[in-house]
Amino acid sequence: MENSYDLIIIGGGPAGLTAAIYGGRAKLKTLVINKGTVGGLVNTTREIVNYPGYGQVSGEDLMKDFKKHVESFGVELLRDQVVRTDFSQEDKIITTKKGKVFSAKAIIIACGSEPRLLDIPGEKRLRGSGVAYCATCDAEFFEGEGVVVVGSGDQAIEEGMYITKFARKVTVIVLHDEGILDCNKVSAERAFQNGKMEFIWNSTLEEVLGQDNVEGVKIKNLKTGGSTELSCQGVFFFVGMVPSTHFLKESGIEMDRRGYIPVNELMETNLEGVYAVGDNRVKYLRQVVSAAGDGAAAAVAAERYIEEMKAFNSNVLESDKQVLLLFFNALDNESLEFSTLLENVNKELMERYKIVKVDMTTKKNLAHKYAIEKAPSVMVLDKGQVVMRLDCSAAKEDLKSQLC
C-alpha cells in the first residue's frame, strides 16, 4: 500500500527524533507523526545546561538541530494526530485525525506527556485567559502584573524565576513547611534570593477566581484549614505531568494505572514489534538525554526485529518445502551437536525438509513467538503453520522416524 513504512514513530520529541535518526540511518522507510511542533514540550524549555556537548542551549534551538539531523536521513515528518491503532497483525495499522491510514512493520510510541490538571474550579474555564502551563510560551503576557505559581519542583521554581523577568511579583504556592522545596538545591537558593519571588507555605489552591480573565485565587492553608484570597492576573500550574497515551486504551498495549507503558531494556512493550520510549514509558529519569537514549535503543531493536521478520517470511512462509525450524544456542555444544545431527538426518531423507536455524541468543522475537524456552528445539512448519514439535532428546533413528 502507498502509505506503507518499515517504521512509524508516534511523537516528535527528543525520543522520537532520535529513533528517527537511527531508523533513517539504517535505511528503514521511516515516518514520524507529531500532533504539534516538532520537538514537543522541550521547545518550551528556556535553558538546557545538561545536554552533552552543548553547555547551554534553549530547548527550541536543540530541537531544531535534532530536526535538521532527522531530515538529513530522508525521514518523513507529518503533522497530524494518531487517533486509532491496530497492532493485532504483523503489519501494524495507524489511523490519524485527518483520516489518513498508514501501515508499518514496527511502531515506536514516543508521544510524551502533558501537564497534569488540578481540576479545581476556574482552572479549565480560564485556561488561556490567565491560566497557563508554560512560562516560555506565556510569561511575556504578564508584564508588570501579579502572577501565582503552583508547585515547588524543578520546573515550577525554574519557570517561576523566568516569569519574574516580566511579572511585577511571583507568588509560589507550596505544600510543604517553610523553606522546603522539591526542586534541586541550586534552584532553591536562587529562588530564595530573588526579590520578586514570594512563598506561601503549607498551602494549596482551591479555586481560580475571575469572570472572563483571572482576577485572583483562593488559597487553602493545610494546617489551619482556613482560606484566603489573593489578587493576581495569572496562574501557572506546574504540578506534574501525565502520559499522553489515552489514544492507546483499546490497543492492547499494557499500561500502569497512570497510563505509563512498561518496557524491557530493548524498549519492547507487551506487543511484538511495538516499542515505547521517552516520557510516556515507565522510567526513573525523564530528561532529554535519557529520552534520546531510549529512542536509540528502540530503533536498533526495531531494525533487528524487522530484518528478523523479513528473513523468516522469506525462508519459512514462502518455502516450497516443509521447514524444520531449529532453535539453537550458538554458545552451547549440545545445540551445535544436535544441529549437525539434524542436518545428517535430513540428508538421509533426501533433503525432504528445509532447515532454518534461529540462534536464540540473538533472535529472541521468534523464540517468544513460538513459546520456545530452551535449546535445542525443533518445529516442523508448513507455510508457517506448526505441524509438530520434535523430541530433540531422541537418538538418531528415533529422530529420523519422527520425520518419516
Long-range contacts (C-beta under 8 A, 24 or more apart in sequence): 1-103, 3-100, 3-101, 3-102, 3-103, 4-29, 4-91, 4-102, 4-103, 4-104, 5-29, 5-30, 5-31, 5-102, 5-103, 5-104, 5-105, 6-30, 6-104, 6-105, 6-106, 6-306, 7-31, 7-104, 7-105, 7-106, 7-107, 7-108, 7-299, 7-302, 7-303, 7-306, 8-32, 8-33, 8-92, 8-94, 8-102, 8-104, 8-106, 8-107, 8-108, 9-33, 9-107, 9-108, 9-110, 10-82, 10-94, 10-107, 10-108, 10-109, 10-110, 10-111, 11-40, 11-109, 11-110, 11-111, 11-112, 11-244, 11-278, 11-280, 12-36, 12-38, 12-39, 12-40, 12-67, 12-77, 12-110, 13-39, 13-40, 13-41, 13-42, 13-63, 13-110, 13-112, 13-278, 13-279, 13-291, 14-39, 14-40, 14-42, 14-62, 14-63, 14-66, 14-278, 14-288, 14-291, 14-292, 14-295, 15-110, 15-112, 15-277, 15-278, 15-279, 15-291, 15-292, 15-294, 15-295, 15-298, 16-40, 16-108, 16-110, 16-277, 16-278, 16-295, 17-63, 17-66, 17-67, 17-69, 17-70, 17-295, 18-66, 18-291, 18-292, 18-293, 18-294, 18-295, 18-296, 18-299, 19-108, 19-110, 19-277, 19-295, 19-296, 19-298, 19-299, 19-302, 20-70, 20-73, 20-75, 20-295, 20-299, 21-66, 21-69, 21-70, 21-73, 21-75, 21-295, 21-299, 22-295, 22-296, 22-299, 22-300, 22-303, 23-73, 23-75, 23-299, 23-302, 23-303, 24-70, 24-72, 24-73, 24-74, 24-75, 25-73, 26-299, 26-300, 26-303, 28-302, 28-303, 28-306, 30-73, 30-75, 30-76, 31-75, 31-76, 31-77, 31-78, 31-102, 31-104, 32-70, 32-75, 32-76, 32-77, 32-78, 33-78, 33-80, 33-81, 33-82, 33-94, 33-96, 33-102, 34-77, 34-78, 34-79, 34-80, 35-79, 35-80, 35-81, 35-82, 35-97, 36-79, 38-63, 38-66, 38-67, 38-77, 39-63, 39-64, 39-66, 39-67, 40-112, 41-112, 41-113, 41-114, 42-288, 44-134, 44-135, 44-136, 44-137, 45-136, 46-135, 46-136, 46-159, 46-162, 47-158, 48-288, 50-287, 50-289, 51-288, 51-289, 52-289, 59-136, 59-288, 62-288, 82-111, 82-247, 83-247, 84-247, 85-247, 85-248, 85-251, 86-251, 87-251, 87-252, 87-253, 87-271, 87-273, 87-274, 88-252, 90-273, 90-309, 92-273, 92-274, 105-273, 105-305, 105-306, 105-309, 106-273, 106-274, 106-275, 106-302, 106-305, 106-306, 107-273, 107-274, 107-275, 108-267, 108-275, 108-276, 108-277, 108-295, 108-298, 108-299, 108-302, 109-245, 109-248, 109-253, 109-261, 109-269, 109-274, 109-275, 109-276, 109-277, 109-280, 110-276, 110-277, 110-278, 110-280, 110-291, 110-294, 110-295, 111-243, 111-244, 111-245, 111-247, 111-280, 112-243, 112-244, 112-278, 112-279, 112-280, 113-241, 113-242, 113-243, 113-244, 113-279, 113-280, 113-286, 114-241, 114-242, 114-244, 115-237, 115-238, 115-239, 115-240, 115-241, 115-242, 116-239, 116-240, 116-241, 116-242, 117-237, 118-150, 118-205, 118-237, 118-239, 120-205, 120-206, 120-207, 120-208, 121-206, 121-207, 121-208, 122-207, 122-208, 122-209, 122-210, 122-214, 123-208, 123-235, 123-237, 125-208, 126-208, 126-210, 126-213, 126-214, 126-235, 129-210, 129-212, 129-213, 129-214, 130-208, 130-210, 130-213, 130-214, 130-233, 130-234, 130-235, 131-208, 131-214, 131-234, 131-235, 131-237, 132-234, 132-235, 132-236, 132-237, 133-236, 133-237, 133-238, 134-159, 135-159, 135-160, 135-162, 135-163, 135-236, 136-162, 138-234, 138-236, 139-163, 139-165, 139-166, 139-167, 140-166, 141-234, 142-166, 142-167, 142-233, 142-234, 143-167, 144-168, 145-232, 145-233, 145-234, 146-171, 146-231, 146-232, 146-233, 146-234, 147-171, 147-232, 147-233, 147-234, 147-235, 147-236, 148-172, 148-173, 148-205, 148-217, 148-230, 148-232, 148-234, 148-235, 148-236, 149-173, 149-235, 149-236, 149-238, 150-204, 150-205, 150-235, 150-236, 150-237, 150-238, 150-239, 151-182, 151-237, 151-238, 151-239, 151-240, 152-176, 152-180, 152-181, 152-182, 152-183, 153-181, 153-182, 153-183, 153-238, 153-240, 154-182, 154-183, 154-184, 154-187, 155-238, 156-182, 156-183, 156-236, 156-238, 156-239, 157-181, 157-183, 157-187, 157-188, 157-191, 158-183, 158-187, 159-236, 159-238, 160-191, 160-197, 160-236, 160-238, 161-187, 161-190, 161-191, 161-194, 161-197, 163-236, 164-194, 164-196, 164-197, 167-196, 167-234, 168-196, 169-196, 169-197, 169-198, 170-196, 170-197, 170-198, 171-197, 171-198, 171-199, 171-200, 171-230, 171-232, 172-197, 172-198, 172-199, 172-200, 173-200, 173-203, 173-204, 173-205, 173-217, 173-219, 174-199, 174-200, 174-201, 174-202, 174-203, 175-202, 175-203, 175-204, 175-222, 176-201, 176-202, 177-201, 177-202, 178-202, 200-230, 205-235, 208-235, 241-279, 241-286, 243-279, 243-280, 244-280, 245-280, 256-282, 265-297, 266-297, 266-298, 266-301, 267-294, 267-297, 267-298, 267-301, 268-301, 272-305, 272-365, 272-368, 272-369, 273-302, 273-305, 273-306, 273-309, 275-301, 275-302, 305-365, 308-363, 308-365, 308-366, 309-365, 312-356, 312-366, 315-354, 315-356, 316-356, 316-381, 316-384, 317-383, 317-384, 319-354, 319-383, 321-352, 321-353, 321-354, 322-352, 322-353, 322-354, 322-380, 322-381, 322-382, 322-387, 323-353, 323-354, 323-355, 323-356, 323-380, 323-381, 323-382, 324-353, 324-354, 324-355, 324-356, 324-378, 324-379, 324-380, 324-390, 324-403, 325-356, 325-358, 325-370, 325-378, 325-379, 325-380, 325-381, 326-355, 326-356, 326-357, 326-358, 326-376, 326-377, 326-378, 327-358, 327-360, 327-366, 327-367, 327-370, 327-372, 327-375, 327-376, 327-377, 327-378, 328-357, 328-358, 328-359, 328-360, 328-375, 328-376, 329-359, 329-360, 329-361, 329-375, 329-376, 330-359, 330-361, 330-362, 331-361, 332-375, 334-376, 335-375, 335-376, 338-376, 338-392, 339-376, 341-396, 341-399, 342-378, 342-399, 344-396, 345-396, 345-399, 345-400, 345-403, 346-403, 348-400, 349-400, 349-403, 349-404, 352-403, 353-380, 353-403
